């Protein structure tokens, strides 16, 4: 079970190794069943990190007055580059290996977040995998634009 709250008061449940294997096979990723014991905890940890980044964006946005923000839905969109990822790839940076769109509810206000997942450099002698997540509100409504502008001003002024 994750730490990520759902609108119904429960928490999102991570897939089992068998469910994750089936999903990867369905998406034609050619998974190996023996690898699921390693892959699934990494997947779960990366999602927890993505949620922590969403909460960083949501801090001081007013969600605490109704019990905190909740993840309404999510969708993987690995074949769709965000405008930022497209631009970065055009100037020579690596493309993300995955993209998710997460819809969160903040006291009745829905905010879509885009998350680009990048592979980082392996760390340490054990070659531990590393990931970089680019998490931000989408610019498809005024709330997302407002939040991005607020973040820009806080960082630069």
N, C-alpha and C positions, 0 to 999 in steps of 0.2 A: 504494500500500500504506500502510495506517495504522500508527500506533505501538501500536495496541491489540492485546494478545496474546490468542490463542485457547487453549483447553485443549490442543490438539494440538501446541503449540509454535510454530505459524505465527502470522502476523499477519492481522488482518481486512483484506480488500481492498475498497476503495471502488468504487462503481459507475462505469462509464464514462459519458460524456455521453449516449450512446445508451440505455444501461440506465436512467439516471436519467430521461430523457425518457419512456421507455416506462412506467416506474413512475408518473410523474406523470399521464400520459394514462390509465393504467388506473384511477387514483384520481379521474379526472375533474377535474383541476386546470387543464385548458386551457393546457398549456405551449407556449412558442415554442421551436423547436429552436435558434434563434440565441442564446437566453438561457442555454443550458446551459453555455457556456464560462465564464460568470460565476457561475451558480448552484452548479454542482458544487464548485468550490473553497471557496465559502462554506459549503456543506453539510459538507464535509470538515473545515474549520477549526472549525466549531461542534461537531462530534462529538469532535474532539481536545480542545476545551475541556471538553466534558462528561466525557470520560475523566479529564482533569486534576482535575476536581472529585470524581469517584469516588475517585481516588487520594488526594486530600486527606482524604476521610472514612476511607479505609482505612489511612492512615498510623498506625503503632503498633498495628495490630490483629493483627499476627502473620503476615501473608501473606508476608513476606520469607523466612520459614523454609522455604517450599516453592517459592521462585522467583518470588513475586509473584502478585497477583490476576490473574485472567483473565476476559475477557468470554465467557460461555457462550452467551448468546442476547440478542436484543433484539426489541422489538415496538413499532411505532408505534401509538398509540391517540389520534389527534387529536380524536375525538369524545367521549372520556371525560375529564371533569374530575377531577383529584385533589381530595380534600376541601379541601386548602389553596387550590387554585385556585378552587374553587366558593365558598368563604368570601370570598376576596379579591374575586371578581367581585360578590358580593352587597353588599359595602360600597363598591363603586364603582371598583375597579381593573379594568384591561383583562384580558380572558381570554387565556390562552396561545394561540399559534397552532398549537402541536403539543405532544404528550406522548409520551414513550417510557418503556417499562419495560425496564430492563437487568438481567439476571441475571449476577452475578459469582460466581466460585468462589474462595474463600480457603482453600486447604489442605483441601478437602472440605466446607467450610461454604458454603452458597449464600446469597447476600444479594441481594434484589431492590431495585433503586434506581428511584425515580420521578424523571423529569426533565420539568419544565415549561419550555417554550421561549417566551419573550416577545420581542416586537419592542421594541427600544430606540429612542432618538432618534438620527437620522442625525447623523454627525459630520463636521466640516470642510467646506471649500468644495466638495469632490467628492461630498458627500452619502453618504459611506460608510455602509452599513447597520450597525446595532448590534444586539446581542442580549443579553438577560439570561437566564441559565439558573438555575433553581431545582432543584438536585440534592440528593437526600437518600435515605437508606435508607427503604424502605417500612415501615409499622408493622404488617406482617402476621405477624411472628414475634418471638420474644424478642430475637433478635440485633439486629434493626432498632430495637426499643424501647430496648435497652441502648445502642446507638450514639447514638441521638438524645438520651437522657438524659445520656450522657457528654459530648456536644457542648454541651448546655445548661449543664451544670455548669462546663465549661471556659470558656465564654463569660461566665458571670455570677458565678462565685465564685472 
